[in-house]
Amino acid sequence: MDATTTIIVSSSQLADSVRVMIPAAVAFALGIAFAPLLAHYLYRFRAWKKVSGKGNAIGGGGTPVFDELHKEREVSTPRMGGILVWAAALATALGLKAISYFWGGAFADLDFVTRSQTWLPLGALALGAVVGFVDDLFEISETRRGGLSLTRRLTIVALGGLACGWWFYAKLAVDSIAVPFDGQIHMGPWFVLFFALVTLALYAGGTIDGIDGLAGGVFSVIFMSYAAIALWHGQTSLAAFGATVAGATLAFVWFNIPPARFYLSETGSMALTLALAVTAFSSDVLGDGIGVFVLPVIALPLAGTVATTLLQVFWKKVFKRKLFRVAPIHHHFEALGWPAYKVAMRYWVISIICAIVGVTISLAG
């Protein structure tokens, strides 16, 4: 490769990086600008739970430790802050597409809404946003205690995962995931079920939304990691989508740092987890990358959330006592006396380390 070719390649890589980072910056700016208005209406309409507590824990029984830790904030801090994330991300995507359509030129390069790379992730983000929004409306209702049942939410997520998995399998001819240094694991039709199971696992990890600043910080790192993986393999539009979601999530974190102005809640966590599932699979075989295999590494805090919850249920069923004071484990640390900000910031550190390791494995493989 001569000097001229090197310069051309470098210029192309720089241009792609700009195409990814500008939407992220736009989403962050829109989120920061929109947040005060959102907060105003959430407080005006008293968009918080009217009765504190989770009610029944997974596996049966009450949640006395959690209820004691969060009894005041749950009935005074608005839910539905996740609107900020998906609204800023969708507004950025659609806004840049409109600007590209009407003005073209250099603006055309900023349009990342493409059928081949981002229709499915954007659709998953929107689906999770709508279903989660309905759940949150029920949750804050004066007349109804609790949102959609867990069974209904899991059914919706499973059906969404099956639909996306079928699309990958039937329309995009994908039936495998890439493995570092060892090719691919082919699953045939079972790929559809695998896709749904991964989606369900990620959704379960959304229960990490329970401490001010925690979920937003973790999700922003995860999505930026997949932006890096997609960009490395030339999926510029998918990278821009990941960076845009990360930028919008960071705007949410700005207002969610303790004491939080509002909570992510179901409309945010469901939107993010469904979009993450599709993003991980899209960055895999479709982009000649390794996206799904490294998901448990990059998203280790989410995996830990699910694992500790399942361990708690297992321990109670088998040994008739708790393994943790409360699950998921971030609430266990709270119960031990850790300040909420310490738990959140240590999770941020862990997320960054996991992201570095996971992205390195993906790019090296």
Backbone hydrogen bonds, N-H to C=O, Kabsch-Sander energy under -0.5 kcal/mol:
donor,donor_aa,acceptor,acceptor_aa,energy
6,T,2,D,-2.3
7,I,3,A,-2.2
8,I,4,T,-2.1
9,V,5,T,-2.7
10,S,6,T,-2.6
11,S,7,I,-2.4
12,S,8,I,-2.2
13,Q,9,V,-2.5
14,L,10,S,-2.4
15,A,11,S,-2.4
16,D,12,S,-2.3
17,S,13,Q,-2.2
18,V,14,L,-2.2
19,R,15,A,-2.2
20,V,16,D,-1.3
21,M,17,S,-2.5
22,I,18,V,-2.4
24,A,20,V,-1.0
25,A,21,M,-2.4
26,V,22,I,-2.6
27,A,23,P,-2.8
28,F,24,A,-2.1
29,A,25,A,-2.5
30,L,26,V,-2.8
31,G,27,A,-2.4
32,I,28,F,-2.5
33,A,29,A,-2.3
34,F,30,L,-2.4
35,A,31,G,-2.0
38,L,34,F,-2.3
39,A,35,A,-3.1
40,H,36,P,-2.2
41,Y,37,L,-1.9
42,L,38,L,-2.5
43,Y,39,A,-2.4
44,R,40,H,-2.1
45,F,41,Y,-2.3
46,R,43,Y,-1.1
47,A,42,L,-2.8
48,W,46,R,-1.9
49,K,74,E,-1.0
50,K,139,E,-0.6
56,N,54,K,-0.9
57,A,61,G,-3.3
60,G,57,A,-2.2
67,D,63,T,-2.6
68,E,64,P,-2.0
69,L,65,V,-2.0
70,H,66,F,-2.0
71,K,67,D,-0.6
74,E,70,H,-1.8
75,V,72,E,-0.8
76,S,73,R,-1.5
77,T,73,R,-1.9
79,R,47,A,-3.8
81,G,263,Y,-3.0
82,G,263,Y,-0.5
82,G,264,L,-1.5
83,I,80,M,-1.6
84,L,81,G,-1.6
85,V,81,G,-0.5
86,W,82,G,-1.9
87,A,83,I,-2.5
88,A,84,L,-1.8
89,A,85,V,-2.2
90,L,86,W,-2.6
91,A,87,A,-2.5
92,T,88,A,-1.9
93,A,89,A,-2.3
94,L,90,L,-2.8
95,G,91,A,-2.4
96,L,92,T,-2.5
97,K,93,A,-1.5
98,A,94,L,-2.3
99,I,95,G,-2.5
100,S,96,L,-2.3
101,Y,97,K,-2.2
102,F,98,A,-2.4
103,W,99,I,-2.7
104,G,99,I,-0.8
104,G,100,S,-1.0
107,F,104,G,-1.7
108,A,105,G,-1.1
109,D,106,A,-1.0
110,L,107,F,-1.7
111,D,108,A,-1.1
112,F,110,L,-0.7
114,T,112,F,-1.2
118,T,114,T,-2.1
119,W,114,T,-1.5
122,L,118,T,-2.3
123,G,119,W,-2.4
124,A,120,L,-2.7
125,L,121,P,-2.3
126,A,122,L,-2.3
127,L,123,G,-2.7
128,G,124,A,-2.5
129,A,125,L,-1.9
130,V,126,A,-2.3
131,V,127,L,-2.5
132,G,128,G,-2.4
133,F,129,A,-2.0
134,V,130,V,-2.1
135,D,131,V,-2.1
136,D,132,G,-2.5
137,L,133,F,-2.2
138,F,134,V,-2.0
139,E,135,D,-2.1
140,I,136,D,-2.0
141,S,138,F,-0.8
146,G,144,R,-0.6
153,R,149,S,-2.3
154,L,150,L,-2.7
155,T,151,T,-2.1
156,I,152,R,-2.3
157,V,153,R,-2.4
158,A,154,L,-2.7
159,L,155,T,-2.6
160,G,156,I,-2.4
161,G,157,V,-2.6
162,L,158,A,-2.7
163,A,159,L,-2.4
164,C,160,G,-2.4
165,G,161,G,-2.7
166,W,162,L,-2.6
167,W,163,A,-2.0
168,F,164,C,-2.5
169,Y,165,G,-2.4
170,A,166,W,-3.8
171,K,166,W,-0.6
171,K,167,W,-1.8
172,L,167,W,-1.5
174,V,168,F,-2.7
175,D,173,A,-0.5
177,I,185,I,-1.5
179,V,183,G,-3.0
181,F,365,G,-0.9
182,D,179,V,-1.9
185,I,177,I,-2.7
186,H,184,Q,-0.6
187,M,175,D,-3.4
188,G,175,D,-0.8
190,W,187,M,-1.5
191,F,188,G,-1.9
192,V,189,P,-1.5
193,L,189,P,-0.6
194,F,190,W,-2.5
195,F,191,F,-2.6
196,A,192,V,-1.8
197,L,193,L,-2.4
198,V,194,F,-2.4
199,T,195,F,-2.2
200,L,196,A,-2.4
201,A,197,L,-2.4
202,L,198,V,-2.4
203,Y,199,T,-2.3
204,A,200,L,-2.4
205,G,201,A,-1.7
206,G,202,L,-0.6
206,G,203,Y,-1.4
207,T,204,A,-1.5
208,I,205,G,-1.6
209,D,206,G,-1.8
210,G,208,I,-1.7
211,I,208,I,-0.6
214,L,211,I,-2.2
215,A,211,I,-0.6
217,G,213,G,-1.3
218,V,214,L,-2.0
219,F,215,A,-2.9
220,S,216,G,-2.1
221,V,217,G,-1.4
222,I,218,V,-2.1
223,F,219,F,-2.6
224,M,220,S,-1.8
225,S,221,V,-1.9
226,Y,222,I,-1.9
227,A,223,F,-1.7
228,A,224,M,-1.9
229,I,225,S,-2.0
230,A,226,Y,-2.5
231,L,227,A,-2.4
232,W,228,A,-2.2
233,H,229,I,-1.3
234,G,231,L,-1.7
235,Q,230,A,-2.8
236,T,234,G,-1.6
239,A,235,Q,-2.6
240,A,236,T,-2.4
241,F,237,S,-2.1
242,G,238,L,-2.5
243,A,239,A,-2.5
244,T,240,A,-2.4
245,V,241,F,-2.5
246,A,242,G,-2.1
247,G,243,A,-2.7
248,A,244,T,-2.6
249,T,245,V,-2.4
250,L,246,A,-2.3
251,A,247,G,-1.6
252,F,248,A,-1.6
253,V,249,T,-2.5
254,W,250,L,-1.8
255,F,251,A,-0.8
255,F,252,F,-1.0
256,N,252,F,-0.8
256,N,253,V,-0.8
257,I,253,V,-1.4
261,R,255,F,-2.8
263,Y,78,P,-2.5
267,T,132,G,-0.6
268,G,264,L,-0.9
268,G,265,S,-0.8
269,S,265,S,-2.8
270,M,266,E,-2.5
272,L,268,G,-2.4
273,T,269,S,-2.4
274,L,270,M,-2.2
275,A,271,A,-2.0
276,L,272,L,-2.2
277,A,273,T,-2.0
278,V,274,L,-1.8
279,T,275,A,-2.3
280,A,276,L,-2.7
281,F,277,A,-2.0
282,S,278,V,-2.4
283,S,279,T,-1.8
284,D,281,F,-1.1
286,L,281,F,-0.6
287,G,284,D,-1.3
288,D,285,V,-1.5
289,G,284,D,-2.9
291,G,289,G,-0.5
295,L,292,V,-1.4
297,V,294,V,-0.7
298,I,294,V,-2.9
299,A,295,L,-2.9
300,L,297,V,-1.5
302,L,299,A,-0.8
303,A,299,A,-2.3
304,G,300,L,-3.2
305,T,301,P,-1.5
306,V,302,L,-2.0
307,A,303,A,-2.8
308,T,304,G,-2.5
309,T,305,T,-1.4
310,L,306,V,-2.4
311,L,307,A,-2.6
312,Q,308,T,-2.0
313,V,309,T,-2.0
314,F,310,L,-2.7
315,W,311,L,-2.8
316,K,312,Q,-2.1
317,K,313,V,-2.2
318,V,314,F,-2.7
319,F,315,W,-2.3
320,K,315,W,-0.5
320,K,316,K,-0.6
321,R,315,W,-0.9
331,H,328,P,-1.5
332,H,328,P,-0.9
333,F,329,I,-1.9
334,E,330,H,-1.3
335,A,331,H,-2.5
336,L,332,H,-1.4
337,G,334,E,-1.7
338,W,333,F,-2.1
342,K,339,P,-0.6
343,V,339,P,-1.8
344,A,340,A,-2.5
345,M,341,Y,-2.4
346,R,342,K,-2.1
347,Y,343,V,-1.9
348,W,344,A,-1.9
349,V,345,M,-2.0
350,I,346,R,-2.4
351,S,347,Y,-2.7
352,I,348,W,-2.3
353,I,349,V,-2.2
354,C,350,I,-2.8
355,A,351,S,-2.5
356,I,352,I,-2.3
357,V,353,I,-2.3
358,G,354,C,-3.0
359,V,355,A,-2.8
360,T,356,I,-2.0
361,I,357,V,-2.3
362,S,358,G,-2.3
363,L,359,V,-2.8
364,A,360,T,-2.5
365,G,361,I,-1.9
